[in-house]
Amino acid sequence: MIDVYPQREQLANITGAAITGTGGSPYNLLVNLAKLGVDIPLAAAGLVGNDAFGNLILDDCTRYGIDTKHLKATADAPTSYTDVMTEAKGGDRTFFHNRGANALWDGGNLDFTKTKARFFHLGYLLLLDEMDSADKKHGTKAAKLLAAAQAAGLRTSIDVVSEDSDRFASVITPALQHTDYCILNEVEAGKTAGFKIRQEDGKLDTVALRHAAGALLQMGVGELVVIHFPEGGFVRTRKGEDVLQSSLRIPARDIVGAAGAGDAFCTGMLLGLHEGWDLAKCLETAVCAAGACLSEASCTGGMKSLRSVQALAKKYKFRPRLEPEQ
């Protein structure tokens, strides 16, 4: 926690003790699902370093009942880590990331024909060097892995990191053709689809939002596109159904940090899709899960039972309805 993010060559004050917590898309989703108390078998796949951080992740998975058969340790690289600087006022975060062992993982140890899992979630694209690398047939190795999951009958979903680069088209586009549920924030969706979803004054452009979701479907997403943002979340399905949900009205005094909020939203959304809920309930649960995450500085510390998370809608109420503009 810091008082303010400094300009170059300037100083910021650390306002609280450093908190060590695990994170990343697969970890956050799995631990969030476990803390929600849902009766769904959970399994992790990936690569950690043969070090203290790797042991922490493996031990944490064991504590939450997450199968680690496909979560391997390597001596070739350290466990990936991120230093997150969170501003005390407002909870804005800045990330310093070391890819570590994540850069080496190629998914080669996965055989989807031998799993009873119904869903396969892959994240974060743009941070998995080997998975982001080229494949002659599928475009990228990530796309190849997603295609294998789909061929075995699994529903696939992806998440992406908010990177300031021009790699979105080359890395993300091939994966979309083998993705059932594409879940991105407004920056990632805009960069992938080629739309600017925020206006110059920072206001959400709901017209561009809808166009971006439609473009992602045209680029190959099989069932639906979900775009989340601080103001709420939006779903567009291949059948043409649109659902827009505003976020919770949480006062600044109750916000400790926003790290992991996107993954919390993704957790709620995927849970609803897995359980066959209607899209409105999926989105409401997703924004409530994101709201729960804001109560702690770590990525998963704020997650509670599903009943407690859904009860936040009554405690805080939703922001004014986001009206789609024509």
SERO-4910 file (N, C-alpha, C, O; in steps of 0.05 Angstrom, whole numbers):
BEGIN
 pado doro    nc1    nc2    nc3   cac1   cac2   cac3    cc1    cc2    cc3    oc1    oc2    oc3
  Met    A     17    -24      0      0      0      0     18     25      0     36     27     16
  Ile    A     13     44    -18     28     68    -20     10     92    -19    -14     90    -25
  Asp    A     21    116    -13      3    139    -11     -5    150    -38    -27    159    -42
  Val    A     14    149    -57      8    158    -84     29    145   -103     51    141    -95
  Tyr    A     21    140   -128     40    129   -147     57    153   -157     47    172   -167
  Pro    A     84    151   -154    101    174   -159    107    178   -189    106    159   -205
  Gln    A    113    203   -195    124    209   -221    153    198   -223    165    192   -202
  Arg    A    164    195   -247    191    184   -250    211    201   -233    210    225   -233
  Glu    A    228    187   -219    249    198   -202    238    212   -177    253    226   -164
  Gln    A    212    207   -171    201    218   -147    196    196   -127    198    172   -133
  Leu    A    188    204   -102    185    185    -80    156    181    -72    140    200    -73
  Ala    A    150    157    -65    123    151    -54    128    137    -27    148    124    -23
  Asn    A    109    141     -9    111    129     18     95    103     19     72    102     11
  Ile    A    108     83     31     94     58     36     78     63     62     89     69     83
  Thr    A     51     59     60     34     66     83     26     43    100     13     46    121
  Gly    A     32     19     91     25     -5    107     44    -27    101     60    -27     83
  Ala    A     42    -48    118     60    -71    115     54    -85     88     31    -86     79
  Ala    A     75    -96     76     71   -111     52     55   -137     57     59   -150     78
  Ile    A     37   -143     39     21   -167     41     29   -187     20     30   -180     -4
  Thr    A     36   -211     28     43   -232      9     19   -250      4      8   -262     22
  Gly    A     10   -251    -21    -13   -267    -28     -9   -278    -56      3   -265    -73
  Thr    A    -20   -301    -61    -17   -312    -88    -38   -301   -106    -59   -291    -97
  Gly    A    -34   -303   -132    -52   -291   -152    -49   -303   -179    -38   -325   -182
  Gly    A    -58   -289   -199    -59   -299   -226    -86   -311   -233   -100   -320   -215
  Ser    A    -93   -311   -258   -119   -319   -267   -128   -347   -256   -149   -349   -244
  Pro    A   -112   -369   -262   -122   -395   -253   -124   -397   -222   -144   -407   -212
  Tyr    A   -104   -387   -208   -104   -388   -179   -128   -373   -168   -143   -384   -151
  Asn    A   -131   -348   -177   -153   -332   -166   -180   -345   -170   -197   -346   -152
  Leu    A   -185   -355   -194   -211   -367   -200   -216   -392   -183   -237   -396   -172
  Leu    A   -196   -409   -181   -198   -434   -166   -203   -428   -136   -221   -440   -124
  Val    A   -187   -411   -125   -190   -405    -96   -216   -390    -91   -230   -396    -71
  Asn    A   -224   -372   -109   -249   -358   -105   -272   -378   -106   -290   -376    -89
  Leu    A   -272   -397   -124   -293   -417   -126   -294   -434   -100   -315   -440    -90
  Ala    A   -270   -441    -90   -269   -456    -65   -281   -440    -42   -295   -451    -26
  Lys    A   -274   -415    -41   -284   -398    -18   -314   -392    -21   -327   -387     -1
  Leu    A   -324   -392    -45   -353   -388    -49   -368   -412    -38   -392   -411    -33
  Gly    A   -354   -435    -36   -367   -459    -24   -382   -475    -44   -400   -490    -36
  Val    A   -376   -472    -70   -391   -487    -90   -382   -516    -91   -358   -522    -86
  Asp    A   -400   -534    -98   -394   -562   -100   -386   -570   -128   -400   -584   -142
  Ile    A   -362   -560   -136   -351   -565   -162   -323   -575   -159   -307   -562   -146
  Pro    A   -315   -598   -171   -287   -607   -170   -269   -586   -183   -275   -577   -205
  Leu    A   -247   -580   -170   -229   -559   -180   -201   -571   -185   -191   -586   -169
  Ala    A   -189   -564   -208   -163   -574   -215   -146   -552   -227   -156   -537   -243
  Ala    A   -120   -552   -220   -102   -532   -231    -82   -545   -251    -75   -568   -248
  Ala    A    -74   -529   -271    -54   -538   -289    -35   -514   -294    -44   -492   -297
  Gly    A     -9   -520   -295     10   -498   -299     37   -506   -289     44   -530   -286
  Leu    A     54   -486   -285     81   -490   -277     90   -469   -257     86   -445   -261
  Val    A    101   -479   -235    113   -461   -215    142   -467   -212    152   -488   -221
  Gly    A    157   -450   -198    185   -455   -193    188   -474   -169    170   -476   -153
  Asn    A    211   -486   -168    218   -504   -146    229   -486   -123    253   -487   -118
  Asp    A    212   -470   -111    221   -450    -92    199   -445    -71    178   -458    -72
  Ala    A    204   -426    -53    185   -421    -31    158   -412    -42    137   -420    -31
  Phe    A    158   -395    -62    132   -385    -73    117   -408    -86     93   -410    -84
  Gly    A    131   -425   -100    118   -448   -113    106   -467    -92     84   -477    -95
  Asn    A    121   -471    -70    110   -488    -48     86   -475    -35     67   -489    -28
  Leu    A     86   -448    -34     63   -434    -22     38   -439    -39     16   -444    -28
  Ile    A     41   -438    -66     18   -442    -83      8   -471    -81    -16   -476    -79
  Leu    A     27   -490    -82     19   -518    -80      5   -524    -54    -15   -538    -53
  Asp    A     16   -513    -32      4   -517     -5    -24   -504     -4    -42   -516      8
  Asp    A    -26   -481    -16    -52   -467    -16    -73   -483    -31    -96   -485    -23
  Cys    A    -65   -494    -54    -84   -511    -69    -93   -535    -53   -116   -542    -54
  Thr    A    -74   -547    -39    -81   -570    -22   -101   -562      0   -120   -576      5
  Arg    A    -96   -538     11   -114   -528     33   -142   -524     23   -161   -529     38
  Tyr    A   -145   -516     -2   -172   -511    -13   -183   -534    -29   -204   -531    -42
  Gly    A   -170   -557    -28   -180   -580    -42   -178   -579    -72   -195   -591    -86
  Ile    A   -158   -565    -82   -154   -562   -111   -134   -584   -121   -112   -586   -110
  Asp    A   -142   -599   -140   -125   -621   -152   -101   -608   -165   -103   -591   -182
  Thr    A    -77   -617   -158    -52   -606   -169    -36   -626   -186    -12   -622   -190
  Lys    A    -50   -647   -195    -36   -667   -211    -22   -655   -235     -1   -664   -244
  His    A    -34   -634   -247    -23   -622   -271     -9   -595   -265     -4   -579   -283
  Leu    A     -5   -589   -240     10   -565   -232     38   -574   -224     42   -584   -201
  Lys    A     57   -570   -241     84   -581   -238    104   -559   -228     98   -535   -230
  Ala    A    126   -568   -216    147   -550   -207    172   -554   -224    178   -577   -232
  Thr    A    186   -533   -230    210   -534   -246    233   -520   -233    229   -500   -218
  Ala    A    258   -529   -238    282   -516   -228    293   -496   -249    313   -483   -244
  Asp    A    280   -494   -272    290   -478   -294    283   -449   -292    294   -432   -307
  Ala    A    264   -442   -275    256   -414   -272    242   -410   -245    231   -429   -235
  Pro    A    242   -386   -235    228   -381   -209    198   -380   -213    188   -377   -236
  Thr    A    183   -383   -192    155   -379   -193    149   -351   -202    161   -332   -192
  Ser    A    130   -348   -221    122   -321   -230    112   -305   -206     98   -316   -189
  Tyr    A    118   -279   -206    107   -262   -185    102   -234   -196    113   -226   -216
  Thr    A     86   -219   -182     79   -192   -189     81   -175   -164     69   -182   -143
  Asp    A     95   -153   -165     94   -132   -144     72   -113   -151     73   -100   -172
  Val    A     52   -111   -133     29    -93   -138     30    -69   -120     30    -72    -95
  Met    A     31    -46   -131     31    -21   -116      2    -10   -115     -8     -3   -136
  Thr    A    -10    -10    -92    -38     -2    -89    -39     25    -75    -29     27    -52
  Glu    A    -52     44    -88    -54     71    -75    -76     70    -54    -98     60    -58
  Ala    A    -69     80    -30    -87     78     -7   -114     92    -13   -135     82     -4
  Lys    A   -114    114    -27   -138    128    -34   -148    119    -61   -136    125    -81
  Gly    A   -170    105    -62   -182     96    -87   -175     68    -96   -190     56   -112
  Gly    A   -153     57    -86   -146     29    -92   -134     24   -120   -132      1   -128
  Asp    A   -126     45   -134   -114     41   -161    -88     25   -158    -73     29   -139
  Arg    A    -83      6   -177    -60    -11   -175    -41     -7   -198    -50      0   -220
  Thr    A    -15    -11   -193      5    -12   -214     22    -37   -210     29    -44   -188
  Phe    A     27    -51   -232     39    -78   -231     67    -80   -242     73    -68   -263
  Phe    A     84    -94   -228    111   -101   -238    113   -131   -238    113   -144   -217
  His    A    115   -143   -262    111   -171   -265    136   -186   -275    151   -176   -292
  Asn    A    141   -209   -262    163   -227   -271    149   -253   -281    138   -267   -265
  Arg    A    151   -258   -307    137   -282   -318    146   -308   -306    130   -326   -301
  Gly    A    172   -311   -301    182   -335   -288    174   -360   -302    175   -362   -326
  Ala    A    166   -380   -286    160   -407   -297    136   -406   -316    133   -424   -333
  Asn    A    118   -387   -312     95   -385   -330    103   -384   -360     88   -394   -377
  Ala    A    126   -371   -365    134   -367   -392    142   -394   -405    143   -396   -430
  Leu    A    147   -415   -389    156   -440   -400    134   -460   -404    137   -480   -418
  Trp    A    110   -455   -392     89   -475   -393     77   -477   -421     69   -457   -433
  Asp    A     75   -502   -431     64   -506   -458     39   -523   -458     28   -529   -480
  Gly    A     29   -531   -435      5   -547   -433      8   -575   -444    -12   -589   -447
  Gly    A     32   -584   -449     37   -610   -461     29   -634   -444     26   -656   -454
  Asn    A     26   -629   -418     19   -652   -400    -11   -655   -397    -20   -672   -381
  Leu    A    -27   -640   -412    -56   -642   -409    -68   -661   -430    -62   -658   -454
  Asp    A    -84   -679   -421    -99   -697   -439   -129   -694   -432   -138   -706   -413
  Phe    A   -143   -678   -448   -170   -671   -442   -189   -695   -445   -212   -695   -435
  Thr    A   -180   -715   -459   -198   -739   -462   -199   -755   -436   -216   -773   -433
  Lys    A   -182   -749   -417   -181   -764   -392   -191   -748   -368   -187   -757   -345
  Thr    A   -203   -725   -373   -213   -709   -351   -244   -710   -350   -257   -713   -370
  Lys    A   -254   -707   -326   -283   -705   -322   -292   -676   -321   -315   -670   -317
  Ala    A   -273   -657   -324   -279   -629   -322   -298   -621   -345   -296   -632   -367
  Arg    A   -315   -602   -339   -333   -592   -360   -323   -566   -372   -330   -559   -395
  Phe    A   -308   -551   -356   -298   -524   -365   -267   -524   -364   -255   -537   -347
  Phe    A   -255   -510   -384   -226   -505   -384   -222   -475   -387   -229   -464   -408
  His    A   -209   -463   -367   -204   -434   -368   -174   -430   -372   -158   -442   -357
  Leu    A   -166   -412   -390   -138   -407   -396   -132   -377   -392   -146   -360   -404
  Gly    A   -113   -371   -376   -106   -343   -371    -78   -341   -358    -69   -361   -347
  Tyr    A    -65   -318   -360    -73   -296   -377    -58   -297   -403    -34   -299   -403
  Leu    A    -73   -297   -426    -59   -294   -451    -44   -267   -452    -53   -248   -439
  Leu    A    -22   -267   -466     -3   -245   -467     18   -246   -445     37   -231   -445
  Leu    A     14   -264   -425     34   -268   -404     46   -296   -404     64   -302   -388
  Leu    A     37   -313   -423     47   -340   -424     63   -343   -450     52   -350   -471
  Asp    A     89   -339   -448    106   -336   -472    104   -360   -490    100   -357   -515
  Glu    A    106   -384   -479    105   -409   -496     77   -412   -508     75   -419   -531
  Met    A     56   -407   -492     29   -410   -502     23   -389   -523      7   -393   -541
  Asp    A     35   -365   -520     30   -343   -539     46   -346   -565     42   -331   -584
  Ser    A     64   -365   -566     81   -368   -589     66   -381   -612     44   -392   -609
  Ala    A     78   -380   -636     64   -387   -661     60   -418   -663     77   -433   -654
  Asp    A     38   -425   -675     32   -452   -683     23   -452   -712      5   -436   -719
  Lys    A     34   -469   -729     28   -467   -758     -1   -472   -764    -12   -458   -782
  Lys    A    -14   -490   -750    -41   -497   -757    -62   -479   -743    -81   -470   -756
  His    A    -57   -473   -718    -77   -459   -702    -71   -429   -698    -88   -415   -688
  Gly    A    -47   -421   -705    -40   -393   -701    -22   -389   -676     -1   -377   -678
  Thr    A    -32   -399   -653    -16   -399   -629    -19   -426   -615    -38   -441   -620
  Lys    A      0   -432   -596     -2   -456   -581    -26   -455   -562    -38   -476   -555
  Ala    A    -33   -431   -553    -57   -429   -536    -82   -437   -551    -99   -451   -541
  Ala    A    -84   -428   -576   -107   -435   -593   -108   -465   -597   -129   -477   -597
  Lys    A    -85   -478   -601    -83   -507   -604    -93   -521   -579   -108   -541   -581
  Leu    A    -85   -511   -556    -94   -524   -531   -124   -521   -527   -138   -539   -518
  Leu    A   -134   -497   -533   -163   -492   -530   -179   -510   -550   -200   -520   -543
  Ala    A   -168   -513   -574   -181   -531   -594   -182   -559   -584   -202   -573   -587
  Ala    A   -161   -569   -571   -161   -596   -560   -182   -599   -538   -195   -620   -536
  Ala    A   -185   -578   -521   -205   -579   -500   -233   -581   -512   -249   -597   -503
  Gln    A   -238   -564   -532   -264   -564   -545   -270   -591   -558   -292   -602   -557
  Ala    A   -249   -602   -571   -253   -628   -585   -260   -650   -565   -273   -670   -572
  Ala    A   -252   -647   -540   -258   -667   -519   -285   -661   -506   -293   -676   -488
  Gly    A   -298   -640   -514   -325   -634   -504   -326   -614   -481   -347   -610   -469
  Leu    A   -303   -601   -475   -303   -581   -453   -311   -554   -464   -307   -547   -487
  Arg    A   -324   -538   -447   -329   -510   -453   -303   -495   -446   -291   -499   -425
  Thr    A   -295   -477   -464   -270   -462   -460   -275   -433   -454   -294   -421   -465
  Ser    A   -258   -421   -438   -259   -392   -433   -231   -381   -431   -212   -396   -424
  Ile    A   -227   -356   -437   -201   -343   -435   -203   -317   -421   -224   -304   -419
  Asp    A   -180   -308   -410   -177   -282   -399   -150   -271   -409   -132   -286   -416
  Val    A   -147   -245   -409   -125   -231   -421   -114   -210   -401   -129   -202   -384
  Val    A    -89   -203   -404    -78   -182   -387    -79   -155   -402    -78   -154   -426
  Ser    A    -82   -134   -387    -83   -107   -398    -55    -97   -404    -42    -85   -387
  Glu    A    -45   -103   -427    -18    -97   -435    -18    -73   -454    -35    -72   -472
  Asp    A      2    -56   -452      4    -33   -470     22    -42   -494     46    -36   -494
  Ser    A      9    -55   -513     24    -65   -536      6    -68   -560    -18    -63   -558
  Asp    A     17    -77   -582      2    -82   -606      0   -112   -612     -5   -120   -635
  Arg    A      3   -129   -591      3   -158   -595    -24   -170   -594    -27   -194   -599
  Phe    A    -45   -155   -587    -71   -167   -582    -81   -182   -607    -91   -204   -604
  Ala    A    -79   -170   -630    -90   -183   -654    -76   -209   -660    -89   -229   -667
  Ser    A    -49   -210   -658    -34   -234   -665    -37   -256   -644    -36   -279   -651
  Val    A    -40   -249   -619    -40   -269   -598    -69   -277   -591    -74   -301   -587
  Ile    A    -87   -258   -589   -114   -264   -579   -132   -274   -601   -148   -293   -597
  Thr    A   -130   -263   -625   -149   -270   -646   -149   -300   -652   -171   -311   -655
  Pro    A   -126   -314   -655   -127   -343   -660   -142   -358   -638   -156   -378   -644
  Ala    A   -139   -349   -613   -152   -364   -591   -182   -361   -592   -197   -379   -583
  Leu    A   -192   -338   -602   -221   -333   -602   -237   -354   -617   -260   -360   -611
  Gln    A   -225   -366   -638   -238   -386   -654   -243   -412   -640   -257   -429   -649
  His    A   -230   -415   -616   -233   -440   -601   -242   -433   -572   -237   -448   -554
  Thr    A   -255   -410   -569   -265   -401   -543   -295   -399   -543   -307   -387   -561
  Asp    A   -307   -411   -523   -336   -410   -519   -344   -384   -505   -363   -371   -512
  Tyr    A   -329   -378   -483   -335   -355   -467   -310   -337   -466   -290   -344   -454
  Cys    A   -312   -313   -478   -290   -294   -478   -296   -273   -457   -316   -259   -459
  Ile    A   -279   -271   -436   -284   -253   -414   -261   -233   -412   -239   -241   -404
  Leu    A   -265   -208   -418   -244   -188   -419   -254   -162   -406   -278   -158   -402
  Asn    A   -235   -145   -398   -243   -118   -390   -245   -100   -414   -239   -108   -436
  Glu    A   -254    -76   -410   -260    -58   -433   -235    -50   -448   -236    -46   -473
  Val    A   -212    -48   -435   -187    -42   -448   -179    -65   -467   -172    -61   -490
  Glu    A   -179    -89   -456   -171   -113   -471   -190   -118   -494   -181   -124   -516
  Ala    A   -216   -115   -489   -235   -119   -510   -232    -99   -533   -233   -106   -556
  Gly    A   -227    -74   -525   -224    -53   -545   -199    -57   -562   -200    -53   -586
  Lys    A   -177    -65   -549   -152    -69   -564   -154    -93   -583   -143    -93   -604
  Thr    A   -168   -114   -574   -171   -138   -590   -189   -133   -614   -183   -142   -636
  Ala    A   -211   -119   -609   -232   -116   -630   -227    -90   -646   -240    -87   -667
  Gly    A   -210    -72   -637   -205    -48   -652   -225    -25   -647   -230     -9   -664
  Phe    A   -235    -24   -622   -254     -3   -615   -244     12   -590   -231      0   -573
  Lys    A   -250     37   -588   -243     53   -565   -268     55   -548   -287     69   -555
  Ile    A   -269     40   -526   -294     37   -511   -297     60   -490   -319     63   -479
  Arg    A   -277     75   -486   -279     99   -469   -276    124   -485   -258    126   -502
  Gln    A   -293    144   -480   -291    169   -493   -268    185   -481   -256    177   -461
  Glu    A   -262    208   -494   -239    225   -485   -243    234   -456   -223    237   -441
  Asp    A   -268    238   -447   -273    247   -420   -274    224   -400   -279    228   -376
  Gly    A   -268    200   -409   -267    176   -392   -294    162   -389   -295    141   -377
  Lys    A   -315    173   -401   -341    160   -399   -343    135   -417   -331    135   -439
  Leu    A   -356    115   -406   -360     90   -421   -377     95   -446   -398    107   -444
  Asp    A   -367     86   -469   -382     89   -494   -397     63   -498   -385     43   -508
  Thr    A   -423     62   -492   -438     37   -493   -443     28   -522   -448      5   -527
  Val    A   -442     47   -541   -444     40   -569   -419     24   -578   -422      2   -590
  Ala    A   -396     35   -572   -371     21   -578   -369     -5   -563   -358    -25   -573
  Leu    A   -379     -6   -538   -379    -30   -522   -394    -53   -537   -384    -75   -539
  Arg    A   -418    -47   -547   -434    -67   -561   -421    -75   -587   -421    -98   -595
  His    A   -409    -55   -601   -396    -62   -626   -371    -80   -621   -367    -99   -636
  Ala    A   -356    -74   -600   -333    -90   -594   -341   -119   -588   -328   -138   -597
  Ala    A   -362   -123   -572   -372   -150   -565   -381   -164   -591   -375   -188   -594
  Gly    A   -395   -150   -608   -403   -162   -633   -380   -170   -651   -380   -191   -663
  Ala    A   -359   -153   -651   -336   -159   -667   -321   -183   -657   -312   -200   -673
  Leu    A   -320   -186   -631   -306   -210   -619   -321   -235   -626   -309   -256   -631
  Leu    A   -348   -234   -627   -363   -257   -636   -358   -263   -665   -355   -287   -673
  Gln    A   -356   -243   -681   -350   -247   -710   -322   -258   -714   -317   -271   -734
  Met    A   -305   -253   -695   -277   -263   -697   -275   -292   -688   -254   -304   -690
  Gly    A   -297   -303   -679   -297   -332   -674   -307   -342   -647   -310   -366   -644
  Val    A   -313   -324   -628   -322   -334   -602   -348   -349   -605   -366   -340   -619
  Gly    A   -349   -373   -593   -371   -391   -599   -398   -384   -587   -418   -386   -601
  Glu    A   -399   -376   -561   -425   -373   -548   -430   -344   -539   -451   -333   -545
  Leu    A   -411   -332   -524   -417   -305   -514   -391   -291   -507   -370   -303   -502
  Val    A   -393   -264   -507   -372   -246   -499   -380   -231   -474   -403   -221   -473
  Val    A   -363   -230   -454   -368   -215   -430   -347   -193   -428   -323   -199   -429
  Ile    A   -355   -168   -425   -337   -146   -421   -343   -133   -394   -366   -125   -389
  His    A   -323   -132   -377   -327   -120   -350   -311    -94   -348   -291    -90   -361
  Phe    A   -320    -77   -330   -308    -50   -326   -317    -40   -299   -336    -52   -288
  Pro    A   -305    -19   -288   -312    -10   -261   -342     -4   -258   -353     -6   -236
  Glu    A   -355      5   -280   -383     12   -278   -401    -12   -279   -425    -10   -273
  Gly    A   -391    -36   -286   -408    -60   -286   -398    -81   -306   -374    -85   -309
  Gly    A   -417    -94   -320   -410   -115   -339   -431   -117   -361   -454   -108   -357
  Phe    A   -422   -128   -383   -440   -130   -407   -435   -158   -420   -413   -167   -422
  Val    A   -458   -170   -428   -456   -196   -443   -471   -193   -469   -492   -181   -471
  Arg    A   -458   -203   -490   -472   -207   -516   -469   -236   -524   -446   -246   -524
  Thr    A   -491   -249   -531   -490   -277   -539   -490   -279   -570   -496   -260   -584
  Arg    A   -483   -302   -579   -483   -307   -608   -512   -305   -619   -516   -300   -643
  Lys    A   -531   -310   -602   -559   -308   -611   -569   -279   -612   -592   -274   -620
  Gly    A   -552   -260   -603   -560   -232   -604   -571   -221   -579   -581   -198   -579
  Glu    A   -571   -236   -557   -581   -225   -532   -560   -207   -519   -537   -214   -517
  Asp    A   -569   -184   -509   -552   -165   -495   -562   -162   -466   -586   -159   -462
  Val    A   -543   -163   -447   -550   -158   -419   -529   -139   -408   -505   -144   -410
  Leu    A   -538   -117   -395   -520    -97   -384   -526    -94   -354   -549    -91   -347
  Gln    A   -505    -96   -337   -509    -96   -309   -490    -76   -296   -466    -77   -301
  Ser    A   -501    -58   -280   -484    -38   -266   -471    -51   -241   -481    -71   -231
  Ser    A   -449    -39   -232   -434    -49   -209   -447    -40   -183   -466    -24   -183
  Leu    A   -436    -49   -161   -446    -42   -134   -438    -13   -127   -417     -4   -136
  Arg    A   -455      0   -112   -449     27   -103   -433     26    -76   -444     30    -55
  Ile    A   -408     19    -78   -391     15    -55   -377     41    -48   -363     52    -65
  Pro    A   -380     52    -24   -366     77    -17   -336     73    -15   -326     51     -9
  Ala    A   -322     95    -20   -292     94    -20   -281     83      6   -260     70      6
  Arg    A   -294     89     28   -284     80     54   -283     50     57   -268     39     73
  Asp    A   -300     36     41   -300      6     42   -282     -7     21   -281    -32     20
  Ile    A   -268      9      5   -251     -2    -16   -222     -2     -6   -211     19      0
  Val    A   -210    -26     -4   -182    -28      5   -164    -32    -18   -142    -20    -19
  Gly    A   -171    -47    -38   -154    -51    -62   -170    -65    -84   -190    -79    -78
  Ala    A   -162    -61   -108   -176    -72   -131   -162    -95   -144   -171   -105   -165
  Ala    A   -139   -104   -133   -124   -126   -145   -142   -151   -144   -152   -159   -123
  Gly    A   -145   -164   -167   -160   -189   -168   -190   -185   -173   -205   -204   -175
  Ala    A   -199   -159   -176   -228   -154   -179   -238   -165   -206   -260   -176   -207
  Gly    A   -221   -163   -227   -229   -174   -253   -232   -204   -252   -251   -216   -263
  Asp    A   -214   -218   -238   -216   -247   -235   -240   -255   -217   -252   -275   -222
  Ala    A   -246   -238   -197   -269   -244   -181   -295   -242   -198   -313   -259   -196
  Phe    A   -296   -221   -215   -319   -219   -234   -320   -244   -251   -341   -256   -255
  Cys    A   -298   -252   -262   -296   -275   -280   -306   -300   -265   -319   -317   -276
  Thr    A   -298   -303   -239   -307   -325   -223   -337   -327   -222   -349   -348   -226
  Gly    A   -349   -305   -215   -378   -304   -212   -392   -311   -238   -412   -325   -239
  Met    A   -381   -300   -260   -393   -305   -287   -391   -335   -295   -410   -347   -303
  Leu    A   -367   -346   -291   -363   -374   -299   -379   -393   -281   -389   -413   -291
  Leu    A   -382   -386   -256   -398   -402   -238   -427   -403   -248   -439   -425   -250
  Gly    A   -438   -380   -255   -465   -379   -265   -469   -395   -291   -488   -409   -295
  Leu    A   -449   -392   -309   -450   -407   -334   -449   -437   -329   -463   -452   -342
  His    A   -431   -445   -311   -428   -473   -304   -454   -485   -293   -461   -507   -299
  Glu    A   -468   -468   -277   -492   -478   -264   -517   -473   -280   -539   -481   -272
  Gly    A   -515   -461   -303   -538   -457   -321   -556   -435   -313   -580   -435   -320
  Trp    A   -546   -414   -298   -563   -392   -290   -569   -374   -314   -555   -376   -334
  Asp    A   -590   -358   -312   -596   -339   -333   -574   -317   -332   -561   -313   -311
  Leu    A   -570   -303   -354   -548   -284   -356   -550   -261   -337   -530   -252   -327
  Ala    A   -574   -252   -330   -577   -231   -311   -567   -239   -283   -553   -223   -270
  Lys    A   -573   -263   -275   -563   -273   -249   -532   -277   -250   -519   -271   -230
  Cys    A   -522   -286   -273   -493   -290   -276   -479   -263   -272   -460   -261   -257
  Leu    A   -489   -242   -285   -477   -216   -284   -479   -204   -256   -460   -192   -246
  Glu    A   -503   -206   -243   -506   -196   -216   -487   -209   -197   -474   -195   -180
  Thr    A   -484   -235   -199   -465   -249   -182   -436   -241   -188   -420   -238   -170
  Ala    A   -430   -236   -213   -403   -228   -221   -396   -201   -209   -374   -198   -198
  Val    A   -414   -181   -211   -407   -155   -200   -406   -155   -170   -391   -140   -158
  Cys    A   -422   -172   -157   -421   -175   -128   -395   -188   -120   -383   -180   -100
  Ala    A   -385   -208   -135   -360   -221   -129   -337   -200   -132   -319   -200   -115
  Ala    A   -338   -184   -153   -318   -163   -156   -319   -143   -133   -298   -134   -123
  Gly    A   -343   -137   -124   -346   -119   -101   -335   -131    -75   -322   -117    -59
  Ala    A   -338   -157    -71   -327   -170    -48   -297   -168    -48   -284   -165    -27
  Cys    A   -285   -171    -72   -256   -170    -74   -244   -143    -65   -222   -142    -55
  Leu    A   -259   -122    -69   -250    -95    -62   -245    -91    -32   -232    -71    -24
  Ser    A   -255   -109    -16   -253   -105     13   -227   -113     25   -222   -108     49
  Glu    A   -209   -125      9   -183   -134     18   -162   -126     -2   -168   -122    -26
  Ala    A   -137   -123      6   -115   -116    -12   -106   -139    -29    -97   -135    -52
  Ser    A   -108   -163    -19    -99   -187    -35   -120   -194    -55   -143   -185    -54
  Cys    A   -113   -212    -74   -130   -218    -96   -155   -235    -88   -176   -233   -101
  Thr    A   -152   -251    -68   -174   -270    -60   -183   -267    -31   -201   -280    -23
  Gly    A   -170   -249    -16   -176   -246     12   -205   -238     18   -216   -245     39
  Gly    A   -217   -222      0   -244   -212      5   -266   -231     -3   -289   -225      4
  Met    A   -260   -254    -15   -281   -272    -24   -294   -286     -1   -279   -296     17
  Lys    A   -320   -288     -1   -335   -301     21   -353   -323      9   -350   -330    -15
  Ser    A   -371   -333     25   -390   -353     15   -408   -341     -6   -411   -317     -7
  Leu    A   -419   -358    -23   -436   -348    -45   -459   -332    -34   -466   -311    -45
  Arg    A   -471   -341    -13   -494   -327     -1   -485   -299      9   -500   -279      5
  Ser    A   -462   -297     22   -452   -271     31   -446   -252      8   -451   -228     10
  Val    A   -434   -263    -13   -427   -247    -36   -452   -236    -49   -454   -212    -55
  Gln    A   -472   -253    -54   -497   -244    -67   -512   -225    -49   -527   -208    -60
  Ala    A   -508   -226    -23   -522   -208     -4   -511   -180     -6   -524   -161      3
  Leu    A   -488   -176    -19   -477   -149    -22   -495   -131    -39   -494   -107    -37
  Ala    A   -511   -144    -56   -529   -128    -73   -550   -114    -56   -558    -91    -61
  Lys    A   -558   -127    -34   -577   -114    -16   -564    -94      2   -576    -73      9
  Lys    A   -539    -99     10   -524    -81     27   -517    -55     14   -521    -34     25
  Tyr    A   -506    -57    -11   -496    -33    -24   -515    -22    -46   -514      2    -52
  Lys    A   -531    -39    -57   -548    -32    -80   -531    -28   -105   -507    -23   -104
  Phe    A   -544    -31   -128   -529    -27   -153   -529      2   -161   -547     17   -154
  Arg    A   -509     10   -176   -508     37   -187   -532     41   -206   -544     22   -214
  Pro    A   -537     66   -213   -559     71   -232   -555     54   -257   -532     50   -266
  Arg    A   -577     45   -268   -576     27   -291   -560     40   -314   -564     63   -321
  Leu    A   -543     24   -326   -528     32   -350   -546     29   -374   -552      6   -382
  Glu    A   -555     51   -386   -573     49   -409   -557     48   -435   -541     66   -440
  Pro    A   -561     27   -451   -548     26   -477   -557     50   -494   -581     56   -496
  Glu    A   -538     62   -507   -544     85   -525   -548     74   -554   -534     55   -562
  Gln    A   -566     86   -568   -571     77   -596   -553     92   -615   -555     88   -639
***
